[in-house]
Amino acid sequence: MGLQRSLASGRKHMQNEERREIAENGWSDPTLRGRMATPFSEEVIGVPFGLPSRLVRLADLPWHGCYEMQLASEKKSTHTLRSYRTATKQFLLTEIPGELKPSWDALQNISVKEISRWVDPNNGRLDLWVQSISNLASATINARLASVSHLLNWLGHRVPDWVTRPQKGRSLPKTLTYREMERLKEAAATSENPFANLVITLLLDTGMRVSELCALDRSAVDIDDFSATVREGKGGKDRLVLFTDATVSAIEAYNQIRTMIIQRHPPGDEHRDALILNRRGRRLTPRAVQKLMDSMADAADIPRSKLSPHTLRHNFATGLLERGVDLVSIQRLMGHSNISTTRVYLEISDQSLREIYHRAQMAQRVQEGIQELPKED
């Protein structure tokens, strides 16, 4: 009985302490209450929960709108923004024992100073969230850690040293063999899909990222100069990409189809200048391009797992390297900010190496055969 009274007294004391902390810190939403979520008081820190000076004047504003403005100012890609939002939401909704489960709507509407308390790296939430993603692939873990670290840094928190990013296994870029490439080009040229040939040809000719392909406007393409300007590619940088007469022919053939699409489905302002439209007169999406890759893989007898827009980008880079183009030029054409990213293409896969060797041997035999032909009298 004495032990039970002691435990009951302890629980009552903790409840009183929690009520006192809630009263002092004043959570704007009743579901966001819990001893672990309010470890410090503003008086101890000196400013609202230790916010960096740039956020002090924003302390009482809804954090979500402020953070979205910060992301917008950094001009991150649509893919990066989606990754940040997904990981951040998952982290914020991670429950600490003893908390009431919050709703996402409630969390979005609390203030900057309140979200700073909520994400405090010392309250256990970060530990639980990191454990929850530990079974994912290394690349996925690193992407999610980068997303949450961005939020913590924005709020003035320091990511603990124990949060380490797993080392990614070093893998060579996945590329198609010469025969697979030939089958793919044939499948694209004979496909009933209106934009199949242009998409495949353009990706192989320019090495563009799929997001850059989908964002490409007609006004950015100079057919006479065999070039196009990629607007705000990865990292928000513009760059010039080059193409051959194969792309010119594909664009001219597609433009006839494009005219018919526009007549049936007049595009809105945001789609009107798009180089490639889908059947409904809307700008092509990365998802639509990947669906095309799957159908092209089936038609060309290539495993679906092997064919993606990024595979064709790798083929573009390795093709340039095989033809003797220097790394710096490849870096510029690929839009890599760091040449170390480009350098991975030096480590060509065994299959590609075999193909290069056999083509060189075949060329040598042909040359020797020609030289040995008897002269006519």
C-alpha positions as CSV (number, residue, x, y, z in Angstrom):
1,M,0.0,0.0,0.0
2,G,2.8,2.4,0.8
3,L,4.4,1.8,-2.6
4,Q,1.0,2.4,-4.3
5,R,0.5,5.7,-2.4
6,S,4.1,6.7,-3.4
7,L,3.5,6.0,-7.1
8,A,0.1,7.8,-7.0
9,S,1.7,10.8,-5.3
10,G,4.4,10.8,-7.9
11,R,2.0,10.7,-10.8
12,K,-0.1,13.5,-9.2
13,H,3.1,15.6,-8.8
14,M,4.0,15.1,-12.5
15,Q,0.5,16.0,-13.6
16,N,0.7,19.2,-11.6
17,E,4.1,20.0,-13.1
18,E,2.8,19.4,-16.6
19,R,-0.2,21.8,-16.0
20,R,2.2,24.4,-14.7
21,E,4.4,24.1,-17.7
22,I,1.5,24.2,-20.1
23,A,0.2,27.4,-18.3
24,E,3.6,29.0,-18.6
25,N,4.3,28.1,-22.2
26,G,0.8,28.5,-23.5
27,W,0.4,26.0,-26.3
28,S,-2.1,27.4,-28.8
29,D,-3.6,24.0,-29.5
30,P,-4.8,21.7,-26.6
31,T,-3.6,18.5,-28.5
32,L,0.0,19.8,-28.5
33,R,0.5,19.2,-24.8
34,G,3.0,17.0,-23.1
35,R,5.9,17.2,-20.7
36,M,8.5,16.2,-23.3
37,A,7.4,18.9,-25.7
38,T,8.2,21.8,-23.4
39,P,11.7,21.3,-21.9
40,F,12.7,24.9,-21.3
41,S,11.0,28.2,-20.5
42,E,11.6,31.4,-22.4
43,E,13.0,33.1,-19.3
44,V,15.9,30.7,-19.1
45,I,16.7,31.1,-22.8
46,G,16.4,34.9,-23.0
47,V,14.5,34.9,-26.3
48,P,11.5,32.7,-27.4
49,F,12.9,29.2,-26.9
50,G,16.3,30.2,-28.2
51,L,15.2,31.3,-31.6
52,P,17.8,32.8,-33.9
53,S,17.6,36.6,-34.0
54,R,16.2,36.5,-37.6
55,L,13.1,34.6,-36.3
56,V,12.5,36.5,-33.1
57,R,10.0,38.9,-34.7
58,L,8.3,36.0,-36.3
59,A,8.0,34.0,-33.1
60,D,4.2,34.3,-32.8
61,L,3.4,33.8,-36.5
62,P,2.3,30.4,-37.8
63,W,5.5,28.5,-38.5
64,H,4.3,26.7,-41.6
65,G,3.7,29.8,-43.7
66,C,7.1,31.2,-42.6
67,Y,8.9,28.0,-43.5
68,E,7.2,27.7,-46.9
69,M,8.4,31.3,-47.7
70,Q,11.9,30.3,-46.7
71,L,11.8,27.3,-49.0
72,A,10.4,29.4,-51.8
73,S,13.3,31.9,-51.4
74,E,15.8,29.1,-51.9
75,K,14.3,28.2,-55.3
76,K,14.5,24.5,-54.7
77,S,13.2,22.1,-57.3
78,T,9.7,20.7,-57.2
79,H,11.1,17.2,-56.4
80,T,13.2,18.6,-53.5
81,L,10.3,20.5,-52.0
82,R,8.1,17.4,-52.1
83,S,10.9,15.4,-50.4
84,Y,11.3,18.1,-47.7
85,R,7.5,18.3,-47.0
86,T,7.1,14.5,-46.8
87,A,10.0,13.9,-44.4
88,T,9.2,17.0,-42.3
89,K,5.5,16.0,-41.8
90,Q,6.5,12.4,-40.8
91,F,9.0,13.8,-38.3
92,L,6.6,16.3,-36.8
93,L,3.9,13.7,-36.4
94,T,6.2,11.3,-34.5
95,E,4.7,10.8,-31.1
96,I,6.6,11.0,-27.8
97,P,5.3,8.7,-25.1
98,G,2.8,10.7,-22.9
99,E,1.7,13.1,-25.7
100,L,-1.7,13.3,-27.2
101,K,-1.6,12.5,-30.9
102,P,-1.7,15.8,-32.8
103,S,-3.4,16.4,-36.1
104,W,-1.4,17.8,-39.0
105,D,-3.8,20.8,-39.3
106,A,-3.1,21.7,-35.7
107,L,0.6,21.4,-36.1
108,Q,0.6,23.6,-39.2
109,N,-1.1,26.4,-37.3
110,I,1.1,26.7,-34.2
111,S,3.6,29.5,-33.9
112,V,7.3,29.5,-34.8
113,K,8.3,29.5,-31.1
114,E,6.0,26.5,-30.4
115,I,7.3,24.5,-33.3
116,S,10.8,25.2,-32.1
117,R,9.9,23.5,-28.8
118,W,8.2,20.7,-30.6
119,V,11.3,19.8,-32.7
120,D,13.8,20.3,-29.9
121,P,16.5,17.6,-30.6
122,N,16.7,16.8,-26.9
123,N,13.0,15.9,-26.3
124,G,13.2,12.4,-27.8
125,R,11.1,13.0,-31.0
126,L,14.2,13.0,-33.2
127,D,15.5,9.8,-31.7
128,L,12.2,8.0,-32.3
129,W,11.9,9.3,-35.9
130,V,15.4,8.3,-36.8
131,Q,14.7,4.8,-35.5
132,S,11.6,4.6,-37.6
133,I,13.5,5.2,-40.8
134,S,16.5,3.0,-40.0
135,N,15.4,0.1,-42.3
136,L,15.1,2.2,-45.4
137,A,17.7,2.4,-48.2
138,S,20.8,4.5,-47.4
139,A,19.9,7.0,-50.1
140,T,16.4,7.4,-48.7
141,I,17.6,7.9,-45.2
142,N,20.1,10.5,-46.3
143,A,17.4,12.4,-48.2
144,R,15.0,12.4,-45.2
145,L,17.8,13.4,-42.8
146,A,18.7,16.3,-45.0
147,S,15.1,17.4,-45.1
148,V,14.6,17.4,-41.3
149,S,18.1,18.9,-40.8
150,H,17.0,21.9,-42.9
151,L,14.0,22.5,-40.7
152,L,16.1,22.2,-37.5
153,N,18.8,24.5,-38.8
154,W,16.2,27.1,-39.9
155,L,14.9,27.1,-36.3
156,G,18.4,27.5,-34.9
157,H,18.8,24.0,-33.5
158,R,22.0,22.0,-34.0
159,V,21.6,18.5,-35.3
160,P,23.1,16.2,-32.7
161,D,26.4,14.5,-33.5
162,W,24.9,11.1,-33.0
163,V,22.7,11.6,-36.0
164,T,25.0,10.3,-38.8
165,R,24.2,9.6,-42.4
166,P,24.8,6.1,-43.6
167,Q,27.5,5.6,-46.2
168,K,26.0,4.8,-49.6
169,G,27.3,1.8,-51.4
170,R,29.4,2.9,-54.4
171,S,27.6,1.8,-57.5
172,L,28.3,2.4,-61.1
173,P,25.7,4.3,-63.3
174,K,23.2,1.9,-64.9
175,T,23.4,2.0,-68.7
176,L,21.9,0.2,-71.6
177,T,24.0,-2.0,-73.9
178,Y,24.4,-1.1,-77.6
179,R,21.8,-3.7,-78.7
180,E,19.3,-2.5,-76.0
181,M,19.8,1.1,-77.3
182,E,19.1,0.0,-80.9
183,R,16.0,-1.9,-79.8
184,L,14.8,1.1,-77.8
185,K,15.3,3.6,-80.6
186,E,13.3,1.2,-83.0
187,A,10.5,0.8,-80.4
188,A,10.3,4.6,-80.0
189,A,10.3,5.3,-83.7
190,T,7.4,2.9,-84.3
191,S,5.4,3.6,-81.2
192,E,1.8,4.8,-81.4
193,N,2.5,7.1,-78.4
194,P,2.5,10.6,-79.9
195,F,5.5,11.9,-77.9
196,A,7.5,8.6,-77.5
197,N,10.1,9.2,-80.2
198,L,10.7,12.9,-79.3
199,V,11.2,12.0,-75.6
200,I,13.6,9.2,-76.2
201,T,15.5,11.1,-78.8
202,L,15.8,14.3,-76.8
203,L,16.9,12.5,-73.6
204,L,19.6,10.5,-75.5
205,D,20.7,13.6,-77.4
206,T,20.9,16.1,-74.6
207,G,21.3,14.1,-71.3
208,M,18.6,16.3,-69.7
209,R,17.0,15.4,-66.4
210,V,13.4,14.4,-66.6
211,S,12.3,17.5,-64.7
212,E,14.2,19.6,-67.2
213,L,12.6,17.8,-70.1
214,C,9.1,18.4,-68.7
215,A,9.8,22.1,-68.0
216,L,11.3,22.7,-71.5
217,D,9.5,25.4,-73.4
218,R,9.3,25.9,-77.2
219,S,10.7,29.4,-76.8
220,A,13.8,27.9,-75.2
221,V,14.6,25.7,-78.2
222,D,16.6,27.1,-81.1
223,I,16.4,24.5,-83.9
224,D,18.6,26.5,-86.2
225,D,21.4,26.5,-83.6
226,F,20.8,22.9,-82.5
227,S,20.5,24.0,-78.9
228,A,18.1,24.6,-76.1
229,T,18.3,26.6,-72.8
230,V,17.3,24.7,-69.7
231,R,15.8,27.3,-67.4
232,E,16.6,26.9,-63.7
233,G,17.8,23.4,-63.8
234,K,19.0,21.6,-60.6
235,G,20.4,24.2,-58.2
236,G,18.4,27.0,-60.0
237,K,21.0,27.4,-62.7
238,D,20.4,27.9,-66.4
239,R,22.5,26.0,-68.9
240,L,22.8,25.3,-72.6
241,V,22.2,21.8,-74.0
242,L,23.0,20.7,-77.5
243,F,21.3,18.3,-79.8
244,T,21.6,16.7,-83.3
245,D,19.5,16.6,-86.4
246,A,17.8,13.5,-85.0
247,T,16.2,15.7,-82.4
248,V,15.3,18.4,-85.0
249,S,13.5,15.7,-87.1
250,A,11.7,14.4,-84.0
251,I,10.6,17.9,-83.0
252,E,9.3,18.7,-86.5
253,A,7.4,15.4,-86.7
254,Y,5.9,15.9,-83.2
255,N,4.8,19.5,-84.0
256,Q,2.3,18.2,-86.5
257,I,0.8,16.1,-83.8
258,R,1.0,18.9,-81.3
259,T,-1.1,21.2,-83.5
260,M,-3.9,18.6,-83.6
261,I,-3.7,18.2,-79.8
262,I,-4.1,22.0,-79.3
263,Q,-7.1,22.1,-81.7
264,R,-8.8,19.4,-79.6
265,H,-7.7,20.5,-76.2
266,P,-6.6,24.2,-76.1
267,P,-3.9,24.4,-73.4
268,G,-4.0,26.9,-70.5
269,D,-1.5,29.7,-69.9
270,E,0.9,27.4,-68.0
271,H,0.9,24.8,-70.7
272,R,0.8,26.8,-73.9
273,D,4.5,27.2,-74.4
274,A,5.4,23.6,-73.4
275,L,7.5,21.8,-76.0
276,I,5.8,18.5,-75.3
277,L,2.1,18.2,-74.4
278,N,0.1,15.1,-73.4
279,R,-3.0,14.0,-75.2
280,R,-5.1,16.4,-73.1
281,G,-3.1,19.5,-74.0
282,R,-1.2,19.7,-70.7
283,R,2.5,19.8,-70.0
284,L,4.2,16.4,-69.7
285,T,4.9,15.2,-66.2
286,P,7.8,13.1,-64.8
287,R,5.2,10.4,-63.9
288,A,4.0,10.2,-67.5
289,V,7.6,10.0,-68.8
290,Q,8.3,7.0,-66.5
291,K,5.1,5.3,-67.7
292,L,6.4,5.8,-71.2
293,M,9.7,4.2,-70.2
294,D,7.9,1.1,-68.9
295,S,6.0,0.7,-72.1
296,M,9.1,1.3,-74.2
297,A,11.0,-1.3,-72.0
298,D,8.3,-3.9,-72.8
299,A,8.4,-3.1,-76.5
300,A,12.2,-3.2,-76.7
301,D,12.5,-6.4,-74.5
302,I,14.4,-4.5,-71.8
303,P,13.8,-5.1,-68.0
304,R,11.6,-2.3,-66.7
305,S,14.0,-1.9,-63.7
306,K,16.8,-1.0,-66.1
307,L,15.1,1.7,-68.2
308,S,14.4,5.2,-66.7
309,P,15.0,8.8,-67.9
310,H,18.1,8.7,-65.7
311,T,19.4,5.6,-67.4
312,L,19.3,7.5,-70.7
313,R,21.1,10.4,-69.0
314,H,23.9,7.9,-68.0
315,N,24.1,6.6,-71.5
316,F,24.5,10.1,-72.8
317,A,27.4,10.7,-70.5
318,T,29.2,7.4,-71.0
319,G,28.7,7.8,-74.8
320,L,30.5,11.2,-74.7
321,L,33.3,9.7,-72.6
322,E,33.8,6.8,-75.0
323,R,34.1,9.2,-77.9
324,G,36.9,11.1,-76.1
325,V,35.1,14.1,-74.7
326,D,36.9,15.6,-71.7
327,L,35.3,15.5,-68.2
328,V,34.9,19.3,-67.9
329,S,32.9,19.5,-71.1
330,I,30.7,16.6,-70.0
331,Q,30.2,18.3,-66.6
332,R,28.9,21.4,-68.3
333,L,26.6,19.5,-70.6
334,M,25.3,17.4,-67.7
335,G,24.8,20.4,-65.5
336,H,26.8,19.0,-62.6
337,S,27.9,21.5,-60.0
338,N,30.8,19.3,-58.9
339,I,33.1,17.5,-61.2
340,S,33.3,14.6,-58.7
341,T,29.8,13.7,-59.8
342,T,30.9,13.5,-63.4
343,R,34.0,11.5,-62.5
344,V,31.9,8.4,-61.7
345,Y,31.5,7.9,-65.4
346,L,35.2,7.1,-65.7
347,E,34.3,3.8,-63.9
348,I,32.5,2.2,-66.9
349,S,30.7,-1.0,-66.1
350,D,32.2,-4.3,-67.3
351,Q,29.5,-4.8,-69.9
352,S,30.2,-1.4,-71.5
353,L,34.0,-2.1,-71.3
354,R,33.4,-5.4,-73.2
355,E,31.4,-3.7,-75.8
356,I,34.0,-1.1,-76.4
357,Y,36.7,-3.7,-76.6
358,H,34.8,-5.9,-79.1
359,R,33.9,-2.9,-81.3
360,A,37.5,-1.8,-81.3
361,Q,38.6,-5.3,-82.2
362,M,36.0,-5.6,-85.0
363,A,37.1,-2.2,-86.4
364,Q,40.7,-3.4,-86.4
365,R,39.8,-6.6,-88.3
366,V,37.8,-4.8,-90.9
367,Q,40.7,-2.3,-91.4
368,E,43.2,-5.2,-91.7
369,G,40.9,-7.0,-94.1
370,I,40.7,-4.0,-96.3
371,Q,44.4,-3.5,-96.3
372,E,45.0,-7.2,-97.3
373,L,42.7,-7.1,-100.3
374,P,44.6,-8.0,-103.5
375,K,45.2,-5.1,-105.9
376,E,43.4,-5.3,-109.2
377,D,45.6,-5.6,-112.3
